[in-house]
Amino acid sequence: MGWQDREYANEQTYYGGRRPMYRGSGMGTWDVVTRLIVANIVIFFASGTEAMGRTIVGYGVMQAASVLDGQVWRLFTATYLHANFMHIFFNMLMLYFFGPVLERQWGGKQFFVVYTLGGIAGNIILTLAGAFGLMNPDVLGLGASGSLWAIMAAVAIYFPNAEVLVYFLVPVRVRTLVIVYLVWFVYNIMTRGDNYGGDICHLAGLLVGAWWSKTGGWAWAGGSPRGLGGASPSGGGWWSKLFGSSSKKKGSGTFRERVEQRKDDVQTVNRILEKVYAYGINSLSDSERKALKEATDRARAEEARAGRA
């Protein structure tokens, strides 16, 4: 009997016999994408009340002048504030459709890091623009667009030929869509058109998402946290200390670690097999081949352990 058939590897048994909830667009019950959507919605409605709204918006909204005065938390908090219903609706719609595929690609922790960096990077550039007189430092800004364009850039790199329906009607490849918006952002910033401050944030988010997807963030993370190769974080550096390293999990360890490792391996194998099905075996990178081999070795080790049990 293989480890997949044993009681501790069964998802329903592992979660106490509870049936999993419906998972729309690849989303889990409480994965990072779901939590981000819930957090944004809760903060949106809370900021709409007279009592809490004044405090949340007053101390959370992005303003270059305030950041330069030391209120650096605004670089982060502004990414969870939205101007109106349509603003949050379209932002959360983008997160709902494009977020899950990247969370499966990267894992929840790395997805949250890239999402957060995209938003913060946009607000940092906005602050610099205010500091150097390129825009009014007193102008207010808010929204998750920088974070979402980081996600869009990553999707365009990982899945360039995937199609989306623009206005739910016109099919366009993700890569084409992102390139068109990139050109527009640059043009609008250079001509200082409507909402060019917002497009500064969008452009910064795009660059963060593209950079991370191409490099895996290895330059400062001390490893290669699931870049284009799809490998999990490995090696030293603060990334491994903060989020843990897959190299420590080779099928040994505590019960919970073994279960989590098996779940990670299943996701890794499924992702790689989907790529093989779509683009052929020669499309796999060296790191993807290595990840597949390691997952297979761990599965065989589990089967051997189960045979001895």
C-alpha positions in Angstrom: 0.0 0.0 0.0 1.4 3.4 -1.0 1.5 6.4 1.4 -1.2 8.1 -0.6 -3.6 5.4 0.5 -2.8 5.5 4.2 -5.1 7.2 6.7 -2.8 10.1 7.6 -2.5 11.1 3.9 -6.2 11.3 3.3 -7.4 14.9 3.3 -10.8 14.2 4.6 -9.4 12.2 7.5 -6.7 14.8 8.2 -9.3 17.6 8.5 -11.3 15.6 11.0 -13.8 14.2 8.5 -15.2 17.6 7.5 -16.0 18.0 3.8 -13.9 20.8 2.2 -15.9 23.8 1.1 -16.4 24.8 -2.5 -13.2 26.2 -4.0 -13.8 28.8 -6.6 -11.1 29.5 -9.2 -8.7 27.2 -7.5 -9.0 29.0 -4.2 -8.9 27.1 -0.9 -11.1 27.7 2.1 -8.6 29.9 3.9 -5.6 30.3 1.5 -3.8 33.6 1.2 -5.9 34.9 -1.7 -9.1 34.3 0.3 -7.7 36.0 3.3 -6.6 39.0 1.3 -10.0 39.4 -0.3 -11.7 39.1 3.1 -9.3 41.6 4.7 -9.8 44.2 1.9 -13.6 43.9 2.1 -13.7 44.1 5.9 -11.5 47.2 5.9 -13.5 48.8 3.0 -16.8 48.5 5.0 -15.1 49.6 8.2 -13.6 52.7 6.6 -17.1 53.6 5.4 -18.5 54.1 8.9 -18.3 57.5 10.3 -16.6 56.6 13.6 -13.9 54.2 12.3 -13.6 55.6 8.8 -12.0 58.9 9.9 -9.3 57.0 11.8 -8.7 54.3 9.2 -8.5 56.6 6.2 -6.8 59.5 8.1 -3.9 57.3 9.3 -3.9 54.7 6.6 -4.1 56.5 3.3 -1.0 57.1 1.2 0.4 60.6 1.2 4.0 61.3 0.2 4.3 64.3 2.6 3.2 62.3 5.6 5.6 59.4 4.7 8.5 61.8 4.4 7.5 63.1 7.9 8.0 59.6 9.3 4.6 57.9 8.9 6.1 55.0 6.9 3.3 52.6 7.8 1.2 54.3 5.1 3.3 52.6 2.4 1.6 49.3 3.6 -1.8 50.3 5.0 -2.8 52.3 1.8 -2.8 49.0 -0.2 -5.8 47.8 1.9 -7.9 51.0 1.3 -10.2 51.7 -1.6 -12.0 54.8 -2.8 -15.4 53.3 -3.7 -17.3 50.1 -4.5 -16.2 49.8 -8.1 -12.5 50.4 -7.1 -12.5 47.4 -4.7 -14.8 45.3 -6.9 -12.4 45.3 -9.9 -9.3 44.9 -7.7 -10.7 41.9 -5.9 -12.0 40.5 -9.1 -8.4 40.5 -10.5 -7.1 39.0 -7.3 -9.8 36.3 -7.4 -9.0 35.2 -11.0 -5.3 35.6 -11.1 -4.1 35.1 -7.6 -4.8 31.3 -7.0 -2.7 30.1 -9.9 0.3 32.1 -8.5 -0.3 30.9 -5.0 -0.2 27.3 -6.3 3.0 28.2 -8.2 4.8 29.9 -5.3 3.1 28.8 -2.1 1.1 31.1 0.1 4.0 32.8 2.0 5.9 33.8 -1.1 2.7 34.9 -2.8 1.9 37.3 0.1 5.5 38.6 0.0 5.3 39.5 -3.7 1.8 40.9 -3.4 2.9 43.1 -0.5 6.2 44.2 -2.2 4.3 45.2 -5.3 2.1 47.6 -3.3 4.8 49.0 -1.1 7.2 49.5 -4.1 4.5 51.6 -5.8 4.0 53.8 -2.8 7.8 54.2 -2.3 8.1 55.5 -5.9 5.1 57.7 -5.3 6.9 59.1 -2.2 10.1 59.7 -4.2 8.1 61.5 -6.9 6.6 63.8 -4.3 10.1 64.4 -2.7 11.6 65.4 -6.0 8.8 67.6 -7.1 7.5 65.3 -9.8 4.0 65.5 -8.3 2.2 67.2 -5.4 3.4 65.4 -2.2 0.0 66.2 -0.5 -2.0 64.2 -3.0 -3.7 61.2 -1.4 -3.4 57.7 -2.8 -5.0 54.3 -2.0 -5.7 50.9 -3.5 -4.2 47.5 -4.1 -3.4 48.2 -7.8 0.4 48.1 -7.3 0.1 44.7 -5.6 -2.3 43.4 -8.3 -0.1 44.5 -11.2 2.8 42.6 -9.6 0.6 39.6 -9.8 -0.4 40.3 -13.4 3.3 40.6 -14.4 4.1 37.3 -12.9 1.1 35.6 -14.5 2.2 37.0 -17.9 5.7 35.5 -17.4 4.6 32.1 -16.1 1.5 31.7 -18.4 2.0 34.1 -21.3 -0.4 32.3 -23.7 -3.3 32.1 -21.3 -6.3 34.0 -22.5 -8.5 36.4 -20.6 -11.7 38.0 -21.7 -11.4 41.8 -21.8 -14.8 43.3 -20.7 -15.9 39.6 -20.5 -16.1 39.6 -24.4 -12.7 39.9 -26.2 -10.2 37.1 -25.7 -6.6 38.4 -25.3 -3.4 36.7 -24.2 -2.2 37.7 -20.8 1.2 38.7 -22.1 -0.3 41.0 -24.7 -2.7 42.6 -22.2 0.1 43.3 -19.8 2.4 44.8 -22.5 -0.4 47.1 -23.7 -1.0 48.3 -20.2 2.7 48.7 -19.6 3.0 51.0 -22.7 0.0 53.0 -21.5 1.4 53.4 -18.0 4.7 54.8 -19.4 2.9 57.1 -21.8 0.5 58.4 -19.2 3.3 59.1 -16.7 5.5 60.9 -19.3 2.6 63.1 -20.4 1.3 63.5 -16.8 -2.2 62.4 -17.8 -5.1 61.6 -15.6 -4.2 59.5 -12.5 -0.5 59.4 -13.6 0.3 59.0 -9.9 -1.7 55.8 -9.8 0.1 54.6 -12.9 3.4 55.2 -11.2 2.3 52.6 -8.6 1.0 50.3 -11.3 4.3 50.4 -13.2 6.3 49.8 -10.0 4.1 46.8 -9.2 4.7 45.4 -12.7 8.4 45.7 -12.4 8.4 44.0 -9.0 6.3 41.1 -10.3 8.4 40.7 -13.4 11.7 40.9 -11.5 10.6 38.3 -8.9 9.3 35.9 -11.5 12.5 36.0 -13.5 14.9 35.8 -10.6 12.9 34.1 -7.8 14.0 36.9 -5.6 17.3 35.0 -5.1 19.4 38.1 -5.0 18.3 39.1 -1.5 16.4 36.0 -0.2 19.5 33.8 0.0 18.0 31.0 -2.1 15.7 30.5 -5.0 12.1 30.7 -3.7 10.1 29.2 -6.5 11.1 31.3 -9.4 10.6 30.2 -13.0 12.0 26.8 -12.2 9.3 26.2 -9.6 11.7 25.0 -7.0 11.0 25.6 -3.3 13.2 27.8 -1.2 16.5 26.3 -0.4 19.9 27.2 0.9 20.7 29.7 3.6 19.8 33.3 4.1 17.0 34.9 6.1 14.3 33.6 3.8 15.0 30.0 5.0 15.1 31.1 8.6 11.9 33.0 8.3 9.8 30.7 6.2 11.6 27.4 6.5 13.5 25.5 3.8 12.1 22.5 1.9 15.6 21.0 2.1 14.9 20.1 5.7 11.9 18.0 4.7 12.9 14.8 3.1 10.0 12.6 4.3 11.3 12.6 7.8 10.4 14.8 10.8 7.2 15.1 12.7 3.8 13.8 11.6 2.7 17.3 10.6 5.8 18.0 8.6 5.4 14.8 6.7 1.8 15.6 5.8 2.7 19.2 4.8 5.6 17.9 2.7 3.3 15.4 0.9 0.8 18.2 0.1 3.6 20.4 -1.2 4.9 17.5 -3.4 1.5 16.8 -4.8 1.1 20.5 -5.8 4.6 20.6 -7.3 4.1 17.4 -9.3 0.7 18.5 -10.6 2.1 21.9 -11.7 5.0 20.3 -13.5 2.7 17.7 -15.2 0.4 20.5 -16.4 3.3 22.2 -18.0 4.4 19.0 -19.6 0.9 18.4 -21.0 0.7 21.9 -22.4 4.3 22.4 -23.7 6.0 19.0 -23.7 8.7 17.4 -21.6 11.4 19.6 -23.2 9.8 22.7 -21.7 11.0 21.7 -18.2 13.9 23.6 -16.6 16.6 21.9 -14.7 15.1 23.1 -11.4 11.7 21.6 -12.4 13.3 18.3 -13.3 15.1 18.3 -9.9 11.9 19.2 -8.0 10.1 16.3 -9.8 12.9 13.9 -8.9 13.0 14.9 -5.3 9.2 14.6 -4.9 9.4 11.1 -6.6 12.2 10.1 -4.2 10.2 11.2 -1.2 7.1 9.3 -2.4 9.2 6.1 -2.8 10.6 6.6 0.6 7.1 6.9 2.1 6.0 3.7 0.2 9.0 1.9 1.7 8.2 3.1 5.2 4.6 2.1 4.7 5.7 -1.4 3.7 7.7 -1.7 6.9 4.8 -0.4 9.0 
